[in-house]
Amino acid sequence: MLDIAEELHRWVEQGREFAVATVVATNGSAPRQPGAALAVDSDGTAIGSVSGGCVEGAVYDLCQEALRTGEPVLERFGYSDEDAFAVGLTCGGIIDIFVQPVRTSVPRSAGDSGSAGEGAERNADTLAAGLAAAATGQAAAVARIIQGPAELLGRALLVRPDGSHTGTLGGRPALDRTAVEEARALLDAGRTTTVEIGEGFASEDGAESEGGAQRSGSRCGRQVVLLVESSAPAPRMIVFGAIDFAAALVRVGKFLNYHVTVCDARPVFATRTRFPDADEIVVDWPHRYLDSQELDSRTVLCVLTHDAKFDVPLLERALKLPVAYVGAMGSRRTHLDRQQRLRDVGLTELELNRLRSPIGLDLGARTPEETALSIAAEIVANRRGGTGIPLTGAHTPIHHDAARPVGRIGSVA
């Protein structure tokens, strides 16, 4: 849902009613990942995609049905060997899709006690707040119940990085507390996935349940499954060395939706004219700039300076940071010399093994653009668990990070 947050936020501001279908789990060669969404408003306008075309028509109909009934539904689509022309994924994958109507205003009858209508209105407000946060680039996670007691389906929590939250899942207070903890951990990792909350439950006041163990869960003694969608700022790519190869890498980094920074100590090279596509251009010694930054586990560092006086102090720090990727340009001879220099300043073999050098995959690249493509390919393979070998004739999965099994409490796997 959050992957089309900007458009949905506009719909909310315009007062439109809509239903949103979100991929919650995949298996096999499913074309879209959890969090991908298709939305349909009351006029029949559609935005987004859940399958790249395979089941869009059927999901569109589900959205219209949800708008008519006001009820959420969880549906599974897969390939049918008996009827290859049936609605399903011809690629052989399986996707689970949760369809939820979103009404920006919930009318109540004169005799309504208020609790049901107010609860639905609060839930719509929570979803609207989550869309607004994602649309404006704020870090936030939205947790929704996609399996569990019927009266709780679609209930949502908006969780912020500091643990504060908006909304309620409608069960025992322990359910909200557990969901906040799980969502906060997934937000920190920038992940979207499902989390199963098991069948142990706390009493209303959080006291120990029968048997002496305090347990978390929902009311009614039934487990629930949450879809937690994380909206985090774009991951960072920091390119050190303002050379022509860097200009090409900046363009590819932007194409991959990174927030790209170019850093070089030489002001004559680190200019907006040379790097018009960069989000930031910094004139500073690379290691000093790195020391000043707060980086996360999605950050990629590309060292293209190709000069020991820049490379060594920079890599000495970079290889100790919990970032996603550290690569350095240079010949194999340069690599061996650089490794020895890094050993001399105290880096361990474990730390040195994190360095991707010479940077990039073997594509036979020669031009700056081809080299940037080889670097980007290695970054993607590292991020997604790919091998870098041709798919032709291979028997490895096409999508290495297809749906993970639903995790138990305390796990973000």
Secondary structure, DSSP 8 states (H G I E B T S, - for coil): -GGGHHHHHHHHHTT--EEEEEEEEEESS-SS-TT-EEEEETT--EEE-SSTTSSHHHHHHHHHHHHHH---EEEEEE--SS-TTSSS-TTS-EEEEEEEEE-SS----TT--SHHHHHHHHHHHHHHHHHHHHHTT--EEEEEEEES-GGGTT-EEEE-TTS-EEE--SS-HHHHHHHHHHHHHHHHHT--EEEEE-S----TT----TTS------GGG--EEEEEEEE----EEEEES-SHHHHHHHHHHHHTT-EEEEEES-TTTS-TTT-TT-SEEEES-HHHHHHT----TT-EEEE----HHHHHHHHHHHTTS--SEEEE---HHHHHHHHHHHHHTT--HHHHTTEE-S-S--S---SHHHHHHHHHHHHHHHHHT---S-STT--S-S-TT-----B-TT---
